[in-house]
Amino acid sequence: MLSQITGLSRHFTEETLRAYLLSRSTRADNGCLVVRGYGPQRGVYQKLAGRAWAHIAAYVVFVGGYDPTFEVHHDCGTPDCIEPRHLRQLSHADNCRERAQRPRCRNGHERETDPVTGRLRRLCRACNRQAQQRWRERQAATVADARATYGRQPS
């Protein structure tokens, strides 16, 4: 069964893969079992156990009956969730139909409606504003460190 997973390392058995996935995951407040993969970011960067997607490996290990012609869909909408109750297999067309924009971003902010298209904005403006503020603070600290290194006082 594990041989059907593309990119999975060959040294895993079902028991070791199950233990590995559980050791790299934490339970979120909303009931999701969120996994931390190789990448520093959440979501689409979550590859584990070789180059296999964590949610596909979790479906094989925890649910069983994996068919590689179908896609594994997250009912919760969290791309890095490996909770077995939140995963199911759908055809590609059904998976595309199931995808819908959520009214809230992953950090819980309400999404705004784009006045031009009338649809929800793809990016959360509140999250973007906070990310820009963190970037500005990091840049200011870098400039202050550079000035201190050259013996100049911040102005």
Sine and cosine of phi, psi and omega as CSV:
sin_phi,cos_phi,sin_psi,cos_psi,sin_omega,cos_omega
0.00,0.00,-0.64,0.77,0.00,-1.00
-0.93,0.37,-0.37,0.93,0.00,-1.00
-0.93,0.36,-0.26,0.97,0.01,-1.00
-0.99,0.16,-0.21,0.98,-0.03,-1.00
-1.00,0.09,0.86,-0.51,0.00,-1.00
-0.94,0.34,0.79,-0.61,0.08,-1.00
1.00,0.08,0.03,1.00,-0.03,-1.00
-0.97,0.25,0.70,-0.72,0.03,-1.00
-0.90,0.44,0.62,-0.78,-0.12,-0.99
-0.97,0.22,-0.26,0.97,-0.06,-1.00
-0.99,0.16,-0.03,1.00,-0.01,-1.00
-1.00,0.06,0.65,-0.76,0.25,-0.97
-0.96,-0.28,0.11,-0.99,-0.01,-1.00
-0.88,0.47,-0.63,0.78,-0.02,-1.00
-0.93,0.36,-0.68,0.73,-0.02,-1.00
-0.94,0.34,-0.58,0.81,0.04,-1.00
-0.92,0.38,-0.65,0.76,0.04,-1.00
-0.88,0.48,-0.72,0.70,0.01,-1.00
-0.91,0.41,-0.62,0.78,0.01,-1.00
-0.90,0.44,-0.71,0.70,0.01,-1.00
-0.90,0.44,-0.67,0.74,0.00,-1.00
-0.93,0.37,-0.54,0.84,0.01,-1.00
-0.95,0.31,-0.41,0.91,-0.02,-1.00
-0.99,-0.15,0.18,0.98,-0.08,-1.00
-0.85,-0.52,0.40,-0.91,0.06,-1.00
-0.74,-0.67,0.48,-0.88,0.00,-1.00
-1.00,0.07,0.81,-0.59,0.03,-1.00
-1.00,0.02,0.20,-0.98,-0.02,-1.00
-0.91,0.42,-0.49,0.87,-0.05,-1.00
-1.00,0.07,0.12,0.99,0.04,-1.00
0.99,-0.10,-0.10,1.00,0.00,-1.00
-0.97,0.25,0.54,-0.84,0.11,-0.99
-0.98,-0.22,1.00,-0.10,-0.14,-0.99
-1.00,0.03,0.78,-0.63,-0.06,-1.00
-0.97,-0.23,0.54,-0.84,0.07,-1.00
-0.95,-0.32,0.89,-0.45,-0.07,-1.00
-0.99,-0.14,-0.46,-0.89,-0.03,-1.00
-0.96,0.29,-0.60,0.80,-0.11,-0.99
-0.98,0.22,0.36,-0.93,0.00,-1.00
-0.98,0.19,-0.23,0.97,-0.05,-1.00
-0.96,-0.28,0.28,-0.96,0.03,-1.00
-1.00,0.03,0.19,-0.98,0.15,-0.99
1.00,0.02,-0.85,-0.53,-0.15,-0.99
-0.93,0.37,-0.13,0.99,-0.02,-1.00
-1.00,0.00,0.09,1.00,-0.13,-0.99
-1.00,0.04,1.00,0.08,0.13,-0.99
-0.94,-0.34,0.63,-0.78,-0.06,-1.00
-0.68,-0.74,0.23,-0.97,0.21,-0.98
0.79,0.61,0.85,0.52,-0.09,-1.00
0.99,-0.14,-0.83,-0.55,0.07,-1.00
-0.84,-0.54,0.46,0.89,-0.02,-1.00
-1.00,0.03,0.54,-0.84,0.07,-1.00
-0.95,0.32,0.67,-0.74,-0.09,-1.00
-0.90,0.43,-0.64,0.77,-0.06,-1.00
-0.94,0.34,-0.51,0.86,0.04,-1.00
-0.95,0.32,-0.69,0.72,0.05,-1.00
-0.89,0.46,-0.63,0.78,0.02,-1.00
-0.92,0.40,-0.61,0.79,0.03,-1.00
-0.89,0.45,-0.69,0.73,-0.01,-1.00
-0.90,0.43,-0.70,0.72,-0.11,-0.99
-0.97,0.23,-0.70,0.72,-0.12,-0.99
-1.00,-0.02,-0.61,0.79,-0.08,-1.00
-0.99,-0.13,-0.77,0.64,-0.02,-1.00
1.00,0.08,0.11,-0.99,0.00,-1.00
0.94,0.35,0.57,0.82,-0.05,-1.00
-0.96,0.28,0.73,-0.68,0.08,-1.00
-0.88,-0.47,0.90,-0.43,-0.09,-1.00
-0.92,0.39,-0.19,0.98,0.03,-1.00
-0.98,0.18,-0.25,0.97,0.03,-1.00
-0.96,-0.26,0.29,-0.96,0.02,-1.00
-0.97,-0.23,0.49,-0.87,0.04,-1.00
-1.00,-0.02,0.84,-0.54,-0.08,-1.00
-0.96,-0.28,0.62,-0.79,0.06,-1.00
-1.00,-0.09,0.91,-0.41,0.05,-1.00
-0.94,0.34,-0.46,0.89,-0.02,-1.00
-0.98,0.17,-0.32,0.95,-0.01,-1.00
1.00,0.09,0.04,1.00,0.03,-1.00
-1.00,-0.08,0.91,-0.42,-0.13,-0.99
-0.93,0.36,-0.28,0.96,0.00,-1.00
-0.94,-0.35,0.41,0.91,0.03,-1.00
-1.00,0.01,0.70,-0.71,0.05,-1.00
-0.86,-0.51,0.30,0.95,0.05,-1.00
-0.89,0.45,0.84,-0.55,-0.06,-1.00
-0.86,0.51,-0.52,0.85,0.01,-1.00
-0.96,0.30,-0.27,0.96,-0.02,-1.00
-0.99,-0.12,-0.05,1.00,-0.07,-1.00
-0.94,-0.35,0.66,-0.75,0.14,-0.99
-0.46,-0.89,0.34,-0.94,-0.03,-1.00
-0.99,-0.14,0.71,-0.71,0.03,-1.00
-0.71,-0.70,0.34,-0.94,0.15,-0.99
-0.94,0.33,0.24,-0.97,-0.03,-1.00
-0.88,0.48,-0.67,0.74,-0.01,-1.00
-0.90,0.44,-0.69,0.72,0.02,-1.00
-0.92,0.40,-0.59,0.81,0.03,-1.00
-0.90,0.44,-0.66,0.75,0.03,-1.00
-0.92,0.40,-0.61,0.79,0.03,-1.00
-0.92,0.39,-0.55,0.83,-0.02,-1.00
-0.95,0.30,-0.44,0.90,-0.02,-1.00
-0.94,0.35,0.82,-0.57,0.04,-1.00
-0.63,-0.78,0.48,-0.88,0.05,-1.00
-0.95,0.32,0.75,-0.67,0.01,-1.00
-0.98,0.17,0.56,-0.83,0.01,-1.00
-0.94,0.33,-0.24,0.97,0.03,-1.00
-0.82,-0.58,0.48,-0.87,0.07,-1.00
-0.98,0.18,0.04,-1.00,-0.05,-1.00
-0.93,0.37,-0.30,0.95,0.04,-1.00
-0.99,-0.10,0.08,1.00,0.10,-1.00
1.00,-0.05,0.06,1.00,0.02,-1.00
-0.98,0.20,0.57,-0.82,0.09,-1.00
-0.94,0.35,0.70,-0.71,0.05,-1.00
-0.99,0.15,0.56,-0.83,0.00,-1.00
-1.00,-0.09,0.40,-0.92,0.03,-1.00
-1.00,-0.01,0.72,-0.69,0.05,-1.00
-0.97,0.26,0.84,-0.55,-0.06,-1.00
-0.92,0.40,-0.42,0.91,-0.04,-1.00
-0.97,0.24,-0.75,0.66,-0.09,-1.00
-0.99,-0.11,-0.37,0.93,-0.05,-1.00
0.98,0.19,0.08,1.00,0.02,-1.00
-0.98,-0.19,0.21,-0.98,0.06,-1.00
-0.93,0.38,0.62,-0.79,0.04,-1.00
-0.90,0.44,0.59,-0.81,-0.02,-1.00
-0.95,0.32,-0.64,0.77,-0.01,-1.00
-0.96,-0.26,0.61,-0.80,0.02,-1.00
-0.99,0.17,0.83,-0.56,-0.04,-1.00
-0.95,0.33,-0.56,0.83,0.01,-1.00
-0.92,0.40,-0.69,0.72,0.04,-1.00
-0.90,0.43,-0.64,0.77,0.01,-1.00
-0.90,0.44,-0.67,0.74,0.02,-1.00
-0.88,0.47,-0.69,0.73,0.02,-1.00
-0.91,0.41,-0.62,0.78,0.02,-1.00
-0.91,0.42,-0.66,0.76,0.04,-1.00
-0.90,0.43,-0.63,0.77,0.03,-1.00
-0.90,0.44,-0.68,0.73,0.04,-1.00
-0.89,0.46,-0.63,0.77,0.02,-1.00
-0.90,0.44,-0.70,0.71,0.01,-1.00
-0.88,0.48,-0.64,0.77,0.02,-1.00
-0.91,0.41,-0.64,0.77,0.05,-1.00
-0.91,0.41,-0.65,0.76,0.02,-1.00
-0.90,0.43,-0.67,0.74,0.02,-1.00
-0.90,0.44,-0.64,0.77,0.04,-1.00
-0.92,0.40,-0.61,0.79,0.03,-1.00
-0.90,0.43,-0.69,0.72,0.01,-1.00
-0.91,0.42,-0.66,0.75,0.01,-1.00
-0.90,0.44,-0.64,0.77,0.05,-1.00
-0.91,0.42,-0.65,0.76,0.00,-1.00
-0.91,0.41,-0.65,0.76,0.02,-1.00
-0.92,0.40,-0.63,0.78,0.01,-1.00
-0.92,0.39,-0.56,0.83,0.00,-1.00
-0.91,0.41,-0.61,0.80,-0.02,-1.00
-1.00,0.02,0.11,0.99,0.08,-1.00
0.99,0.13,0.16,0.99,0.03,-1.00
-0.99,-0.11,0.55,-0.84,0.05,-1.00
-1.00,-0.01,0.58,-0.81,0.04,-1.00
-0.89,0.45,0.61,-0.79,-0.05,-1.00
-0.99,-0.16,0.00,0.00,0.00,0.00
